[in-house]
Amino acid sequence: MKHTLLAGLACLTLAGCAGTPESQAQRANDAACTAQADAQYRVNTLDDAGHTAQTGLMYGATPNHVFDAEHLGAQHSFLSQLSRCEKLGASNGAPQVNGVPVVAPHIIEN
């Protein structure tokens, strides 16, 4: 009896954490952010396609520590861009006027 009561109390406590489901617009925004981050990740890891498997070698050329560091850097960039996009929107915080990105100021020389 006591275990059943504790289990029921735990279920009720965890049920409060469930929250409301995401709206369809939020799911679409998340999908757009993921697609944008995926595209940038593929660009960042394009050189990985050149690394061929080198089986049977005692000390293969890849992967090495530089390769691992580049791969971890690309993963960090992907996760950072994804979280920034979800927090700030698809523009990633770039200034906009009436939905149009603002051109970055630059110096014009003669």
N, C-alpha and C positions, 0 to 999 in steps of 0.2 A: 504494500500500500504506500509506504513511504517513498520507494523508488519510483513508483508511478506518478506520484505527486511532484517529485523533483524533475522527472522527465517532462511532464506537462508544463511545469514552470519554465524549464529551459526552452521548450518549443515556443511558448508564448513570447519569451524574451527575444528569441531569434526572429520571430515573425515580424516584430516591429522594425527590424533592420532591412526588410525586403524592399520597402519604399515603393514608389509608383513606377510603372513601366515607362520606358522612353517613348516619346511621341514619334510619329512617323517622320516629322521634320528633323528631329534630333538624330534619328537613325540615318537619314539621308545626309545630314551634315557630317556625321561620323564616317560614313562611307566615302564621302568626298575627301575628307581629311586623310583617310587611310590610303586612298588612291593617289593623292598628291605625295604623301610620304613614301609610298611604294615606288613611285616613278623616280623620286630623288634617290632612293636607296639603290635602285637598279643602275642609275648613272654613277653613283659613288662606288659600286662594286663591279663595274664593267670590266676592269682588269682581271677579276677573278675568272672570267671565261677563258683567259689565256693560260691559266694554270691547269695543266693536264695531270692526270693521275700517273704517278711514277712508282708502280708497284715492283717489288722485287729488289729495290735498292736499299742498302743498309742505311744510308744517310741521304734520303731524297732531298731535292732542292726545295720542295714545298710540302707542307706548310712550315714556315719558320716563324721566328718571333716578330719580324716585321710584318709578315702576312697576317698573323694573329692580331697585331695591334691595329692594322688598317681595317680589318674586319670588325673588331670591337668598336673602333671609331665610327664606322659606317652604321653599326647598330645603334650607337649612342645618338648619332645625328638623326636617325630614323625616329627613335623614341622622343627626342627633344622636339622635332618638328611636329610629330603627332600630338603631343601634349600642348604645344604652343598653338596649333591650329584649333584644337578643341576648346582651348581657353579663350583665344582671341578671334576666332573665326577664320574663314578660308584665306583672308588677306594676310594672316600671320602678324597682325598688328601694324601693317603698313598704313600710313595715313591715307584717308580717302575723302573726297568731296563729292557728295551726291552719288556714292557708289563707284566713283571712278578713281583709280589710284593717282596720287599726286606725283608729278614728275620731280625727280630729285634735283635740287638746285646745282648749278654748275657755272663755272666762270668762263665767259666767252672772251677770247683774246683776239686782237686784230692781227 
